[in-house]
Amino acid sequence: MAGASDKARFYLEQSIPELHELERKKCFTKDEISSIAKKRSDFEHKLSARGSHPSDYARYAEYEMNLDSLRRKRAKRMGIKAAAHSGQKRISFILERATRKFHGDIGLWMQYLEYSKQQKAYKKVAQIFTSLLRLHPTKPELWIMAAKYVMEDQGDMTGGRSYMQRGLRFCKQSRELWLEYAKLELLYIAKITARRRILGLDSVPGSEDPLLSIQEEDADHIALPATTAEDVDPSLRADSLGDETSLLNLDATPALSGAIPIAIFDAAMGKFHDAYFAEQFFNLTTSFETLSCSSKISKHIADALSSLDPTSPSSISCSIRQPLIGIQHRSPEFPVALGSVLKRINLSIEAQLSVELYEKAVEWLTSYLILKDLDSDIRTVIAATLSRIMSSYKRIVERQGGGSGDRVAKLLEQLRRGGLESMVSSMLPWSMETWPPNPRLLALQGSSSAQVLVPSQ
């Protein structure tokens, strides 16, 4: 078996032709070449000796990256044609040796992946993911990383689904993996929807509003009638009707109708039977509320929650919010849907349900107050509802207990972001009396005092 010095000498000898070429092309001076050779010798002997550490490989790779960057800059400045692949090949070989020896060190694998991505070595990245997942199949974050890379960087949704499904075979109890799988499918729907909108495929030709084609009387030009290929060749009209039918049928496919995220949710619920986990799926869906299928998915989740645990705060919260899903705050349907939601909230206030439910209601109601273009009347209604919620919240805490200084401080911070400073000021004395040593409440009290003093200066 070769000794440590023999292995180091073997790897050093392989770099001699490269160093001779760099010296011959005057990319580096003779002294710099000697310094490079000595530095590489030190690193190689460290790696070949017993007791080497992952950090030794990481520093060696970083040194070679800096050296290759310097070589590229000098070659570009001096107009030298040097082999660009030699530095990349050497760095990849160092990182490959590192991951072979310390295959349990995730940091080395991540360094290897990032470098290969920067060099756009896509085949190498695929090989690294294959080796990494073969050695660490029970780490859900690695399956998620691989699926995101294939989906976002390569545009391969089939490959992304494959990684997610294989990951779920090894990590069946990973809630994060189930959520990320659903998110991947929603992102795919969002991308397809955006592409169809850009290409004008969301509207069928011939369905435009005829009023849009009427020119104003004071227009300074005359609009000529548009001539299409159908006017020249009427036989094309029949083909276009078939294309319109195909485009309309796309909305019914599982990829765009939300059937796949629903199937993922149902499979996850079959394993966990957890209302809070179902609420996480619901919250994920609401972050894609511009999708046409978001309302369908959220309704399915809310119905499943009602069957699973109808009295849990998660189930009631999702049921309350469901009418607003998929409706933009500037649309004509928003006030009606908001009225239905506020009616449900008032019923829960009368029932004096749990503290957790009120905390959830404050969180998503204040998210509307942050919107700058929200209608002033709607803003007033939401603020009045929040005032009733906080009054009921205070009564429940005094009667049943629950809550904490940090949780109340979080509510007050959300109210402040929504512009309800007067409500924050009215709640602070009670909060400070109930949880006096809480630092977040003290910070809120200090900032409120500062805001009161500012106008008088």
C-alpha positions as CSV (number, residue, x, y, z in Angstrom):
1,M,0.0,0.0,0.0
2,A,1.4,3.4,-1.0
3,G,2.5,5.7,1.8
4,A,1.2,9.1,2.5
5,S,4.2,10.9,0.8
6,D,3.8,8.6,-2.3
7,K,0.2,9.6,-2.6
8,A,0.9,13.3,-2.2
9,R,3.8,13.0,-4.8
10,F,1.5,11.2,-7.2
11,Y,-1.2,14.0,-7.1
12,L,1.5,16.7,-7.3
13,E,3.1,15.2,-10.4
14,Q,-0.2,15.4,-12.2
15,S,-0.2,19.2,-11.9
16,I,3.3,19.7,-13.2
17,P,2.3,20.1,-16.9
18,E,-0.3,22.7,-16.0
19,L,2.3,24.7,-14.0
20,H,4.8,24.5,-16.9
21,E,2.2,25.8,-19.3
22,L,1.3,28.7,-17.0
23,E,5.0,29.7,-16.6
24,R,5.6,29.4,-20.4
25,K,2.7,31.7,-21.2
26,K,3.9,34.1,-18.4
27,C,0.6,34.0,-16.6
28,F,2.6,33.4,-13.4
29,T,6.2,34.2,-12.6
30,K,8.7,31.6,-11.7
31,D,8.6,32.6,-8.0
32,E,4.8,32.4,-8.0
33,I,4.9,28.9,-9.6
34,S,7.3,27.8,-6.8
35,S,4.9,29.2,-4.2
36,I,1.9,27.5,-5.8
37,A,3.8,24.1,-5.9
38,K,4.8,24.5,-2.3
39,K,1.3,25.4,-1.2
40,R,-0.1,22.4,-3.0
41,S,2.5,20.1,-1.5
42,D,1.6,21.3,2.0
43,F,-2.1,20.6,1.3
44,E,-1.5,17.2,-0.3
45,H,0.6,16.0,2.6
46,K,-2.0,17.1,5.1
47,L,-4.7,15.2,3.2
48,S,-2.6,12.1,2.7
49,A,-1.5,11.9,6.4
50,R,-3.5,10.3,9.1
51,G,-5.9,12.5,11.1
52,S,-6.9,14.8,8.2
53,H,-10.1,16.8,8.7
54,P,-12.9,17.9,6.4
55,S,-11.7,21.5,6.9
56,D,-8.4,20.6,5.3
57,Y,-10.2,19.6,2.1
58,A,-12.4,22.7,2.3
59,R,-9.4,25.0,2.6
60,Y,-7.6,23.3,-0.2
61,A,-10.6,23.6,-2.5
62,E,-11.0,27.3,-1.5
63,Y,-7.3,28.0,-2.3
64,E,-7.6,26.4,-5.7
65,M,-10.8,28.4,-6.4
66,N,-9.0,31.7,-5.6
67,L,-6.0,30.6,-7.7
68,D,-8.2,29.7,-10.6
69,S,-10.0,33.0,-10.3
70,L,-6.7,34.9,-10.4
71,R,-5.5,32.8,-13.4
72,R,-8.7,33.7,-15.3
73,K,-8.3,37.4,-14.6
74,R,-4.7,37.5,-15.7
75,A,-5.4,35.5,-18.8
76,K,-8.2,37.9,-19.8
77,R,-6.0,41.0,-19.1
78,M,-3.0,39.6,-21.0
79,G,-4.9,38.0,-23.8
80,I,-3.6,34.5,-23.0
81,K,-5.5,31.4,-24.2
82,A,-5.1,29.0,-21.3
83,A,-7.0,25.8,-20.7
84,A,-10.0,26.9,-18.6
85,H,-11.1,23.3,-17.8
86,S,-7.9,22.4,-15.9
87,G,-8.7,24.5,-12.8
88,Q,-12.3,23.3,-12.7
89,K,-11.3,19.7,-13.1
90,R,-8.7,20.0,-10.3
91,I,-11.2,21.6,-7.9
92,S,-13.9,19.1,-8.6
93,F,-11.4,16.2,-8.1
94,I,-10.4,17.7,-4.6
95,L,-14.0,17.9,-3.6
96,E,-14.8,14.5,-4.9
97,R,-11.9,13.0,-2.8
98,A,-13.3,14.9,0.2
99,T,-16.8,13.6,-0.2
100,R,-15.5,10.0,-0.7
101,K,-13.5,10.2,2.5
102,F,-15.9,12.1,4.6
103,H,-19.2,11.1,3.1
104,G,-21.1,12.0,6.2
105,D,-20.0,15.6,6.2
106,I,-22.9,17.5,4.6
107,G,-20.9,20.7,4.5
108,L,-18.4,19.2,2.0
109,W,-21.3,18.0,-0.2
110,M,-22.9,21.5,-0.2
111,Q,-19.5,23.0,-1.2
112,Y,-19.2,20.5,-4.0
113,L,-22.8,21.2,-5.2
114,E,-22.4,25.0,-5.1
115,Y,-19.2,25.0,-7.0
116,S,-20.6,22.7,-9.7
117,K,-23.7,24.9,-10.0
118,Q,-21.5,28.0,-10.4
119,Q,-19.5,26.3,-13.1
120,K,-22.8,25.2,-14.8
121,A,-21.6,21.6,-14.7
122,Y,-25.2,20.2,-14.9
123,K,-24.2,16.6,-15.4
124,K,-21.9,16.8,-12.4
125,V,-24.6,18.3,-10.3
126,A,-26.9,15.4,-11.2
127,Q,-24.2,12.9,-10.3
128,I,-23.6,14.6,-6.9
129,F,-27.2,14.6,-6.0
130,T,-27.4,10.9,-6.9
131,S,-24.5,10.0,-4.7
132,L,-25.6,12.3,-1.9
133,L,-29.1,10.9,-1.7
134,R,-27.9,7.4,-1.9
135,L,-25.8,8.0,1.2
136,H,-28.3,10.2,3.1
137,P,-31.8,9.0,2.0
138,T,-33.4,9.9,5.4
139,K,-32.6,13.6,5.3
140,P,-35.7,15.3,3.8
141,E,-34.0,18.7,3.3
142,L,-31.7,17.0,0.7
143,W,-34.7,15.6,-1.3
144,I,-36.3,19.1,-1.2
145,M,-33.1,20.7,-2.4
146,A,-32.7,18.3,-5.3
147,A,-36.4,18.7,-6.4
148,K,-36.1,22.5,-6.3
149,Y,-32.9,22.5,-8.3
150,V,-34.4,20.2,-11.0
151,M,-37.7,22.2,-11.1
152,E,-36.4,25.8,-10.9
153,D,-33.0,25.5,-12.6
154,Q,-33.6,22.8,-15.1
155,G,-37.4,23.3,-15.7
156,D,-38.0,19.6,-15.3
157,M,-41.2,19.1,-13.3
158,T,-41.2,15.4,-13.9
159,G,-37.8,15.1,-12.3
160,G,-38.9,17.3,-9.4
161,R,-41.9,15.1,-8.7
162,S,-39.7,12.0,-8.9
163,Y,-37.4,13.4,-6.2
164,M,-40.3,14.3,-4.0
165,Q,-42.0,10.9,-4.3
166,R,-38.8,9.0,-3.7
167,G,-38.1,11.2,-0.7
168,L,-41.5,10.4,0.8
169,R,-40.7,6.7,0.6
170,F,-37.7,7.2,2.9
171,C,-39.1,10.2,5.0
172,K,-42.7,9.3,5.4
173,Q,-42.9,11.2,8.7
174,S,-41.4,14.4,7.4
175,R,-44.1,17.1,7.5
176,E,-41.8,19.6,5.8
177,L,-41.4,17.2,2.8
178,W,-45.2,16.9,2.4
179,L,-45.6,20.6,2.5
180,E,-42.8,21.3,0.0
181,Y,-44.2,18.7,-2.4
182,A,-47.5,20.5,-2.4
183,K,-45.7,23.9,-2.8
184,L,-43.8,22.5,-5.7
185,E,-47.1,21.6,-7.5
186,L,-48.6,25.0,-6.7
187,L,-45.5,26.7,-8.1
188,Y,-45.8,24.6,-11.2
189,I,-49.5,25.7,-11.6
190,A,-48.5,29.3,-11.1
191,K,-45.8,29.1,-13.8
192,I,-48.1,27.5,-16.3
193,T,-50.8,30.1,-15.5
194,A,-48.3,32.9,-16.0
195,R,-47.1,31.5,-19.3
196,R,-50.6,31.2,-20.6
197,R,-51.4,34.7,-19.6
198,I,-48.3,36.0,-21.3
199,L,-49.2,34.1,-24.5
200,G,-52.8,35.3,-24.3
201,L,-54.1,31.8,-23.9
202,D,-56.4,32.6,-21.0
203,S,-58.9,34.3,-23.3
204,V,-60.5,32.6,-26.3
205,P,-60.1,34.5,-29.6
206,G,-63.2,36.3,-30.5
207,S,-64.4,36.7,-26.9
208,E,-63.1,40.2,-26.5
209,D,-65.4,42.9,-25.3
210,P,-66.8,44.7,-28.5
211,L,-66.8,48.0,-26.6
212,L,-63.0,47.9,-26.5
213,S,-62.7,48.1,-30.2
214,I,-64.8,51.3,-30.5
215,Q,-62.5,54.3,-31.0
216,E,-63.2,57.6,-29.3
217,E,-64.8,60.3,-31.4
218,D,-61.9,62.8,-30.9
219,A,-59.2,60.2,-31.8
220,D,-56.6,61.6,-34.1
221,H,-56.3,58.5,-36.3
222,I,-58.6,56.1,-38.1
223,A,-58.5,52.4,-37.1
224,L,-58.5,50.1,-40.1
225,P,-60.3,46.8,-39.7
226,A,-57.9,43.9,-38.8
227,T,-57.4,41.3,-41.5
228,T,-56.7,37.8,-40.3
229,A,-55.7,34.6,-42.0
230,E,-59.3,33.4,-41.6
231,D,-60.6,36.2,-43.8
232,V,-58.2,35.1,-46.6
233,D,-58.8,31.3,-46.1
234,P,-62.1,30.6,-44.3
235,S,-61.2,26.9,-43.9
236,L,-58.8,28.0,-41.1
237,R,-61.7,29.0,-38.9
238,A,-62.6,25.3,-38.3
239,D,-59.1,24.6,-37.2
240,S,-59.1,27.5,-34.8
241,L,-62.3,26.3,-33.2
242,G,-60.5,23.0,-32.4
243,D,-57.6,24.9,-31.0
244,E,-59.9,26.9,-28.8
245,T,-61.5,23.7,-27.5
246,S,-58.1,22.3,-26.7
247,L,-57.1,25.5,-24.8
248,L,-60.3,25.4,-22.8
249,N,-59.8,21.7,-21.9
250,L,-56.4,22.5,-20.4
251,D,-58.2,24.0,-17.3
252,A,-59.8,20.6,-16.6
253,T,-56.5,18.7,-16.5
254,P,-55.2,17.6,-13.1
255,A,-52.1,19.7,-13.5
256,L,-54.1,23.0,-13.5
257,S,-57.3,22.1,-11.7
258,G,-55.6,21.5,-8.3
259,A,-56.2,17.8,-8.3
260,I,-52.6,17.0,-7.6
261,P,-52.2,19.2,-4.5
262,I,-55.5,17.9,-3.2
263,A,-54.2,14.3,-3.6
264,I,-51.0,15.2,-1.8
265,F,-53.0,16.7,1.1
266,D,-55.3,13.7,1.3
267,A,-52.3,11.3,1.4
268,A,-50.6,13.4,4.1
269,M,-53.8,13.5,6.2
270,G,-54.0,9.7,5.9
271,K,-50.7,9.5,7.8
272,F,-50.9,12.3,10.3
273,H,-54.6,13.1,11.2
274,D,-53.4,16.5,12.6
275,A,-55.5,19.7,12.4
276,Y,-52.6,22.0,12.8
277,F,-50.7,20.2,9.9
278,A,-53.9,20.6,7.8
279,E,-53.9,24.3,8.6
280,Q,-50.3,24.6,7.4
281,F,-51.6,23.2,4.0
282,F,-54.4,25.8,4.1
283,N,-51.9,28.6,4.8
284,L,-49.7,27.4,1.9
285,T,-52.7,27.5,-0.4
286,T,-53.6,31.0,0.6
287,S,-50.1,32.2,-0.4
288,F,-51.1,31.3,-4.0
289,E,-54.6,32.9,-3.9
290,T,-54.2,34.4,-7.3
291,L,-54.5,30.9,-8.8
292,S,-57.9,30.0,-10.1
293,C,-57.8,26.6,-8.3
294,S,-56.8,28.0,-4.9
295,S,-60.4,28.4,-3.8
296,K,-61.1,24.8,-4.7
297,I,-58.1,23.5,-2.8
298,S,-58.8,25.6,0.3
299,K,-62.4,24.5,0.4
300,H,-61.4,20.9,0.2
301,I,-58.9,21.4,3.1
302,A,-61.5,23.3,5.2
303,D,-64.1,20.6,4.6
304,A,-61.5,17.9,5.6
305,L,-60.7,19.8,8.7
306,S,-64.4,20.1,9.7
307,S,-64.6,16.3,9.5
308,L,-61.3,15.7,11.2
309,D,-61.7,18.0,14.3
310,P,-64.5,20.6,13.9
311,T,-63.9,22.2,17.3
312,S,-60.1,22.8,17.0
313,P,-58.9,26.4,16.5
314,S,-57.2,25.4,13.3
315,S,-60.5,24.0,11.8
316,I,-62.5,27.1,12.9
317,S,-59.9,29.5,11.6
318,C,-59.8,27.9,8.2
319,S,-63.6,27.7,8.0
320,I,-63.8,31.4,8.8
321,R,-61.2,32.5,6.2
322,Q,-62.4,30.2,3.4
323,P,-64.8,32.7,1.7
324,L,-62.0,35.2,1.1
325,I,-59.6,32.7,-0.6
326,G,-59.0,33.5,-4.3
327,I,-60.7,37.0,-4.0
328,Q,-58.5,40.1,-4.5
329,H,-59.1,43.0,-2.1
330,R,-59.9,45.3,-5.0
331,S,-62.5,43.1,-6.6
332,P,-66.2,43.8,-6.4
333,E,-66.7,40.4,-4.7
334,F,-64.4,41.2,-1.8
335,P,-66.9,43.3,0.4
336,V,-69.5,40.5,0.2
337,A,-67.0,37.8,1.1
338,L,-65.5,39.9,3.9
339,G,-69.0,40.4,5.3
340,S,-69.5,36.7,5.4
341,V,-66.1,36.3,7.2
342,L,-66.8,39.0,9.7
343,K,-70.2,37.4,10.5
344,R,-68.5,34.2,11.3
345,I,-65.9,36.0,13.5
346,N,-68.7,37.7,15.4
347,L,-70.3,34.4,16.1
348,S,-67.1,33.0,17.4
349,I,-66.7,36.1,19.7
350,E,-70.1,35.5,21.1
351,A,-69.2,31.9,21.8
352,Q,-66.0,33.0,23.5
353,L,-63.8,30.4,22.0
354,S,-60.1,29.8,22.6
355,V,-57.4,32.4,22.9
356,E,-55.5,30.7,20.0
357,L,-58.4,31.3,17.6
358,Y,-58.4,35.0,18.3
359,E,-54.6,35.2,17.8
360,K,-55.0,33.6,14.4
361,A,-57.8,36.1,13.5
362,V,-55.8,39.1,14.4
363,E,-52.8,37.8,12.4
364,W,-54.7,37.5,9.1
365,L,-57.0,40.5,9.5
366,T,-54.1,42.8,10.1
367,S,-52.5,41.5,6.9
368,Y,-55.3,43.4,5.0
369,L,-54.7,46.6,6.9
370,I,-51.1,46.7,5.7
371,L,-52.4,47.0,2.1
372,K,-52.1,50.7,1.1
373,D,-54.8,50.6,-1.6
374,L,-57.4,49.1,0.7
375,D,-60.8,50.9,0.7
376,S,-61.2,53.2,3.7
377,D,-64.6,51.9,4.6
378,I,-63.4,48.3,4.6
379,R,-60.4,49.4,6.7
380,T,-62.8,51.0,9.2
381,V,-64.9,47.8,9.4
382,I,-61.8,45.6,9.9
383,A,-60.5,47.9,12.6
384,A,-63.8,47.7,14.5
385,T,-63.8,43.9,14.3
386,L,-60.3,43.8,15.6
387,S,-61.3,46.0,18.5
388,R,-64.1,43.6,19.5
389,I,-61.7,40.7,19.1
390,M,-59.1,42.2,21.4
391,S,-61.8,43.0,24.0
392,S,-63.0,39.4,23.9
393,Y,-59.4,38.2,24.0
394,K,-58.8,40.2,27.2
395,R,-61.9,38.8,28.9
396,I,-61.0,35.2,28.0
397,V,-57.5,35.6,29.3
398,E,-58.7,37.1,32.6
399,R,-61.3,34.3,33.0
400,Q,-59.6,31.2,31.7
401,G,-56.0,32.1,31.6
402,G,-53.8,31.2,28.7
403,G,-51.7,33.5,26.5
404,S,-48.3,34.9,27.4
405,G,-46.4,38.1,27.3
406,D,-44.7,37.2,24.1
407,R,-48.0,36.2,22.4
408,V,-49.7,39.4,23.4
409,A,-46.7,41.4,22.3
410,K,-46.9,39.7,18.9
411,L,-50.5,40.7,18.6
412,L,-49.8,44.3,19.5
413,E,-46.9,44.4,17.0
414,Q,-49.3,43.2,14.3
415,L,-51.9,45.9,15.3
416,R,-49.2,48.5,15.1
417,R,-48.1,47.4,11.6
418,G,-51.8,47.8,10.6
419,G,-51.8,51.4,11.8
420,L,-54.0,50.8,14.9
421,E,-51.7,52.7,17.4
422,S,-54.6,53.8,19.6
423,M,-55.7,50.1,20.1
424,V,-52.1,49.3,21.0
425,S,-52.0,52.1,23.6
426,S,-55.3,51.0,25.2
427,M,-54.1,47.4,25.5
428,L,-50.6,48.1,26.8
429,P,-51.5,49.0,30.4
430,W,-53.4,45.7,30.9
431,S,-50.7,43.7,29.2
432,M,-47.9,45.3,31.4
433,E,-50.0,44.6,34.5
434,T,-50.5,41.0,33.6
435,W,-47.0,40.2,32.4
436,P,-44.8,43.0,33.9
437,P,-41.3,41.7,33.2
438,N,-41.8,40.9,29.5
439,P,-39.1,42.6,27.4
440,R,-41.1,42.8,24.2
441,L,-44.0,44.6,26.0
442,L,-41.5,47.0,27.6
443,A,-40.1,47.7,24.1
444,L,-43.6,48.4,22.8
445,Q,-44.3,50.7,25.8
446,G,-41.1,52.6,25.2
447,S,-41.9,53.1,21.5
448,S,-45.4,54.2,22.2
449,S,-44.2,56.8,24.7
450,A,-41.7,58.0,22.1
451,Q,-44.4,58.4,19.5
452,V,-46.5,60.4,21.9
453,L,-43.6,62.7,22.6
454,V,-42.7,63.4,19.0
455,P,-45.7,65.7,18.1
456,S,-45.0,67.9,21.1
457,Q,-41.4,68.7,20.1
